[in-house]
Amino acid sequence: MFRTLNQRISGVLLILAIVYLLLAYQLPSFAYTEIDADVVPKGLGYILVALSIGLFFSKDSETDEQKARRKIPKKDILILLAVFAFVFVYIFFLEILGFIVTTAIFIFGCSWFLGYRKYLVGALVAILFPLFMYLTFTQFLKINLPQGILPF
C-alpha cells in the first residue's frame, strides 16, 4: 500500500493530523464569541488532512538523484539534534528565567553554535529582538509573556 516515499510520509502526516484534530476538538468553546478559539486549529487540522491525502495520490516517482539528495551526513544530524536540545533547554527555562533572558541566550547561543561569529551584531539582535517582541505582546496585544527574573 505504501510503495513510494510520498505515500509513507502521507500516512504519517495523516495520523498526526487526526491526532491534532482530536486535540483541537477538546478545546473549550466560549459563549459570546462569533469566531471561537478553536477555529484556526481545526482549520489547520483539516488542511493537513487534505494535503496529506493529496500527497498520497501524487504521481511523483523517486529518481536515484532524489534518493542521493535525501541522505543526510552524520555531522548534520548531530547539529540538528544539538539545535533540538537548544530548543528543549529554551522551553525548560522559559518560565524560570523569563521570555527576554531565555530568548536572548537562545538566539545568541544558537547562532554562535551554528557558526555566526559577528558577536556584536549577534548580541544586539539577541537583546533587541526579545525586547521588541516582549513589548509588542505585552503592551500592544495585551498578551502576557513569562517575565521570569526581570522586574517588568
C-alpha positions as CSV (number, residue, x, y, z in Angstrom):
1,M,0.0,0.0,0.0
2,F,2.8,2.5,0.9
3,R,5.2,1.9,-2.0
4,T,6.6,5.4,-2.5
5,L,8.2,7.8,-0.1
6,N,5.3,10.3,-0.6
7,Q,2.8,7.6,0.4
8,R,4.7,6.8,3.6
9,I,5.1,10.4,4.6
10,S,1.4,10.9,3.8
11,G,0.5,8.2,6.1
12,V,2.5,9.7,9.0
13,L,1.1,13.2,8.3
14,L,-2.5,11.8,8.2
15,I,-2.1,10.2,11.6
16,L,-0.6,13.4,13.0
17,A,-3.5,15.4,11.5
18,I,-6.1,13.1,13.1
19,V,-4.4,13.3,16.5
20,Y,-4.2,17.1,16.1
21,L,-7.9,17.3,15.2
22,L,-8.9,15.2,18.2
23,L,-7.0,17.5,20.4
24,A,-8.4,20.6,18.7
25,Y,-11.9,19.3,19.3
26,Q,-11.1,19.2,23.0
27,L,-10.5,23.0,23.2
28,P,-13.1,24.8,25.3
29,S,-15.7,26.9,23.5
30,F,-16.8,30.4,24.7
31,A,-20.3,31.5,24.8
32,Y,-20.3,35.1,23.4
33,T,-17.9,34.9,20.5
34,E,-18.6,34.8,16.8
35,I,-15.3,33.1,16.0
36,D,-14.2,30.8,18.7
37,A,-10.6,30.0,19.7
38,D,-10.8,26.6,18.1
39,V,-11.5,27.8,14.5
40,V,-7.9,28.2,13.5
41,P,-6.6,24.9,15.0
42,K,-9.5,22.9,13.4
43,G,-9.0,24.6,10.1
44,L,-5.3,23.8,10.1
45,G,-6.0,20.2,11.0
46,Y,-8.4,19.8,8.1
47,I,-6.0,21.5,5.7
48,L,-3.3,19.0,6.9
49,V,-5.7,16.1,6.3
50,A,-6.5,17.3,2.8
51,L,-2.8,17.9,1.9
52,S,-1.7,14.5,3.2
53,I,-4.4,12.8,1.1
54,G,-3.2,14.8,-1.9
55,L,0.4,13.8,-1.2
56,F,-0.7,10.1,-1.1
57,F,-2.1,10.3,-4.6
58,S,0.6,12.4,-6.1
59,K,2.4,10.8,-9.1
60,D,5.9,11.7,-8.1
61,S,8.3,8.8,-8.8
62,E,11.6,8.9,-7.0
63,T,14.8,9.0,-9.1
64,D,18.2,7.9,-8.0
65,E,19.3,11.6,-7.7
66,Q,16.5,12.3,-5.3
67,K,17.4,9.3,-3.2
68,A,21.0,10.5,-3.1
69,R,20.0,14.0,-2.0
70,R,17.9,12.6,0.8
71,K,21.0,11.2,2.5
72,I,21.9,13.5,5.4
73,P,25.5,13.3,6.6
74,K,26.0,12.3,10.3
75,K,27.6,15.6,11.1
76,D,24.4,17.4,10.0
77,I,22.3,15.0,12.0
78,L,24.3,15.8,15.1
79,I,23.9,19.5,14.5
80,L,20.1,19.1,14.1
81,L,20.0,17.1,17.4
82,A,22.0,19.8,19.2
83,V,19.6,22.5,17.9
84,F,16.7,20.4,19.1
85,A,18.4,20.2,22.5
86,F,18.8,24.0,22.5
87,V,15.0,24.3,21.9
88,F,14.2,21.9,24.7
89,V,16.5,23.8,27.1
90,Y,14.8,27.0,25.9
91,I,11.4,25.6,26.7
92,F,12.5,24.4,30.1
93,F,14.0,27.7,31.2
94,L,11.3,29.9,29.7
95,E,9.1,30.2,32.8
96,I,12.1,30.2,35.2
97,L,14.3,32.9,33.6
98,G,11.6,34.7,31.6
99,F,11.0,35.4,27.9
100,I,13.6,38.2,27.4
101,V,16.5,36.5,29.1
102,T,15.8,33.0,27.8
103,T,15.2,34.2,24.2
104,A,18.4,36.3,24.2
105,I,20.5,33.5,25.5
106,F,18.9,31.1,22.9
107,I,19.4,33.4,20.0
108,F,23.0,34.2,20.8
109,G,23.9,30.7,21.8
110,C,22.3,29.0,18.8
111,S,23.7,31.5,16.3
112,W,27.2,31.1,17.8
113,F,26.8,27.3,17.7
114,L,25.8,27.4,14.1
115,G,28.8,29.4,13.1
116,Y,27.9,33.1,13.2
117,R,31.0,34.9,14.5
118,K,30.0,38.6,14.5
119,Y,29.5,38.8,18.2
120,L,28.5,42.4,18.5
121,V,25.7,42.0,15.8
122,G,24.7,38.7,17.4
123,A,24.4,40.3,20.8
124,L,22.5,43.3,19.6
125,V,20.0,41.0,17.8
126,A,19.8,38.7,20.8
127,I,18.9,41.6,23.1
128,L,16.8,43.8,20.8
129,F,14.6,41.2,19.2
130,P,13.3,39.7,22.5
131,L,12.7,43.2,23.9
132,F,10.8,44.3,20.8
133,M,8.7,41.1,20.9
134,Y,8.1,41.4,24.6
135,L,6.9,45.0,24.3
136,T,4.8,44.2,21.3
137,F,3.0,41.3,23.0
138,T,2.6,42.9,26.5
139,Q,1.8,46.5,25.5
140,F,0.1,46.4,22.2
141,L,-1.5,42.9,22.1
142,K,-2.1,42.7,25.8
143,I,-0.7,39.1,26.0
144,N,1.3,38.2,29.0
145,L,4.7,36.5,28.5
146,P,6.8,35.0,31.2
147,Q,8.7,37.8,33.0
148,G,11.0,35.5,35.0
149,I,13.8,37.1,36.9
150,L,13.3,40.6,35.4
151,P,11.1,43.0,37.3
152,F,8.9,44.1,34.4
